[in-house]
Amino acid sequence: MSIKPPIPPFNFETAIKKVRLAENAWNTKDPVTVSHAYTEDSFWRNRSEFIKGREEIIEFLKRKWIKEIDYKLIKELWAYDKNRISVRFQYEWHDPEFNYFRAYGNENWEFSETGLMSRREASINDISIDKKDCLFTWGDGPRPKDFPGLTELGI
């Protein structure tokens, strides 16, 4: 059985850690790495798409990161209780024609007793932005520890 600490029940510190670990994994843009944070039968609602299981998660993420080039994500804890965490997040990306976007969203997460996410419900909206308005300016990979979060960026 795979265990992915921190495990529920969450407290403030473990919920913050779980959120940052999720953010860091997504910023790798590696579908297999990301999929290992989810149960084999994990259920997702992502915008209007419904996804079931790790294989579908991997295929979804492959499609996502072909379209969403230079994807950079920041997540922020919104609330937590026992085996659930809610986050707000934003990410920036551009398409192959260099049209830039910032996505705004909220996610509700439910975890198994092993710390793997068994359910993810994501509501997301995109807005067009000019390249000069991009705020997520670190290089490829996870956000540096000293790079501000959403609240510190005022967004």
C-alpha positions as CSV (number, residue, x, y, z in Angstrom):
1,M,0.0,0.0,0.0
2,S,1.4,3.4,-1.0
3,I,1.5,6.1,1.7
4,K,1.8,9.8,0.8
5,P,2.5,11.9,3.9
6,P,1.2,14.0,5.3
7,I,-1.8,11.8,6.0
8,P,-5.2,12.8,7.5
9,P,-6.5,14.0,9.8
10,F,-4.9,17.3,8.8
11,N,-4.0,20.3,11.0
12,F,-2.9,23.7,9.8
13,E,0.7,22.8,9.3
14,T,0.1,19.5,7.6
15,A,-2.6,21.0,5.3
16,I,-0.2,23.8,4.3
17,K,2.5,21.2,3.6
18,K,0.1,19.0,1.5
19,V,-0.9,22.0,-0.6
20,R,2.8,23.0,-1.3
21,L,3.7,19.4,-2.2
22,A,0.8,19.3,-4.7
23,E,1.8,22.6,-6.2
24,N,5.4,21.4,-6.5
25,A,4.3,18.2,-8.2
26,W,2.1,20.0,-10.7
27,N,4.9,22.4,-11.5
28,T,7.0,19.5,-12.7
29,K,4.5,19.1,-15.6
30,D,5.3,15.4,-15.4
31,P,1.9,13.5,-15.6
32,V,3.3,10.3,-14.1
33,T,4.8,12.1,-11.1
34,V,1.5,14.0,-10.5
35,S,-0.5,10.8,-10.8
36,H,1.3,9.2,-7.9
37,A,-0.4,11.6,-5.5
38,Y,-3.8,10.1,-6.4
39,T,-5.5,6.7,-5.5
40,E,-5.7,4.2,-8.4
41,D,-9.4,4.9,-8.6
42,S,-9.3,8.6,-7.9
43,F,-12.2,10.7,-9.3
44,W,-11.8,14.1,-10.8
45,R,-14.0,16.8,-12.1
46,N,-11.8,19.3,-14.0
47,R,-13.9,22.1,-15.5
48,S,-16.5,20.1,-17.4
49,E,-14.4,16.9,-17.8
50,F,-14.8,13.9,-15.6
51,I,-11.8,11.7,-15.1
52,K,-11.5,8.3,-13.3
53,G,-8.3,6.6,-12.3
54,R,-4.6,7.2,-12.7
55,E,-4.4,6.2,-16.4
56,E,-7.1,8.8,-17.3
57,I,-5.3,11.3,-15.1
58,I,-2.0,10.8,-17.0
59,E,-3.7,11.1,-20.4
60,F,-5.5,14.3,-19.3
61,L,-2.3,15.9,-18.0
62,K,-0.4,15.0,-21.2
63,R,-3.1,16.8,-23.2
64,K,-3.2,19.7,-20.8
65,W,0.5,20.5,-20.9
66,I,0.7,20.2,-24.7
67,K,-1.8,23.0,-24.8
68,E,-0.7,25.0,-21.7
69,I,2.9,25.9,-22.5
70,D,5.2,27.3,-19.8
71,Y,2.6,26.4,-17.2
72,K,3.3,27.9,-13.7
73,L,1.0,27.3,-10.7
74,I,0.6,28.7,-7.3
75,K,-1.9,27.1,-4.8
76,E,-3.0,28.5,-1.5
77,L,-4.8,26.8,1.4
78,W,-8.4,27.9,1.7
79,A,-9.8,25.5,4.3
80,Y,-9.2,22.0,5.8
81,D,-11.0,19.5,8.0
82,K,-10.1,15.9,8.8
83,N,-9.4,14.3,5.4
84,R,-10.4,17.3,3.2
85,I,-8.6,20.3,1.9
86,S,-9.8,23.2,-0.2
87,V,-7.5,25.5,-2.1
88,R,-7.6,28.5,-4.4
89,F,-5.1,28.6,-7.2
90,Q,-3.9,30.5,-10.2
91,Y,-1.7,29.5,-13.0
92,E,-0.2,31.2,-16.0
93,W,0.4,29.7,-19.5
94,H,0.5,30.5,-23.1
95,D,-0.7,28.7,-26.2
96,P,1.4,27.8,-29.3
97,E,0.6,31.2,-30.8
98,F,1.9,33.0,-27.7
99,N,-1.5,34.1,-26.4
100,Y,-1.1,34.4,-22.6
101,F,-3.6,33.4,-20.0
102,R,-4.1,33.4,-16.2
103,A,-6.4,30.7,-14.9
104,Y,-8.3,31.3,-11.6
105,G,-9.7,28.3,-9.7
106,N,-10.8,26.5,-6.6
107,E,-10.3,22.8,-5.8
108,N,-11.9,20.6,-3.2
109,W,-9.8,17.6,-2.3
110,E,-10.6,14.4,-0.4
111,F,-7.9,12.0,0.8
112,S,-7.7,8.3,1.7
113,E,-6.2,7.3,5.0
114,T,-2.9,6.8,3.2
115,G,-2.7,10.4,2.2
116,L,-3.4,9.8,-1.5
117,M,-6.1,12.0,-3.0
118,S,-9.2,10.1,-3.8
119,R,-11.3,13.0,-5.1
120,R,-10.5,16.3,-6.8
121,E,-13.2,18.8,-7.8
122,A,-11.8,21.8,-9.8
123,S,-13.6,24.9,-11.0
124,I,-11.4,27.0,-13.3
125,N,-11.8,30.2,-15.4
126,D,-9.2,31.6,-17.8
127,I,-8.6,35.2,-18.7
128,S,-6.4,36.6,-21.4
129,I,-3.4,38.6,-20.3
130,D,-0.6,40.4,-22.0
131,K,2.8,38.9,-21.6
132,K,3.9,42.0,-19.6
133,D,1.3,41.2,-17.0
134,C,2.7,37.7,-16.2
135,L,3.5,37.5,-12.5
136,F,4.8,34.0,-12.2
137,T,8.3,34.7,-13.4
138,W,10.5,32.0,-11.9
139,G,12.1,29.5,-14.3
140,D,10.9,26.0,-15.0
141,G,10.0,23.7,-12.2
142,P,8.6,24.3,-8.7
143,R,8.1,27.8,-7.3
144,P,11.2,28.9,-5.3
145,K,10.6,29.0,-1.5
146,D,11.2,32.8,-1.5
147,F,8.8,33.5,-4.4
148,P,5.6,35.2,-3.1
149,G,2.3,33.3,-2.9
150,L,-1.1,34.6,-4.2
151,T,-1.8,36.7,-1.1
152,E,1.6,38.3,-1.1
153,L,1.2,39.0,-4.9
154,G,-2.1,40.7,-4.1
155,I,-4.1,38.4,-6.4
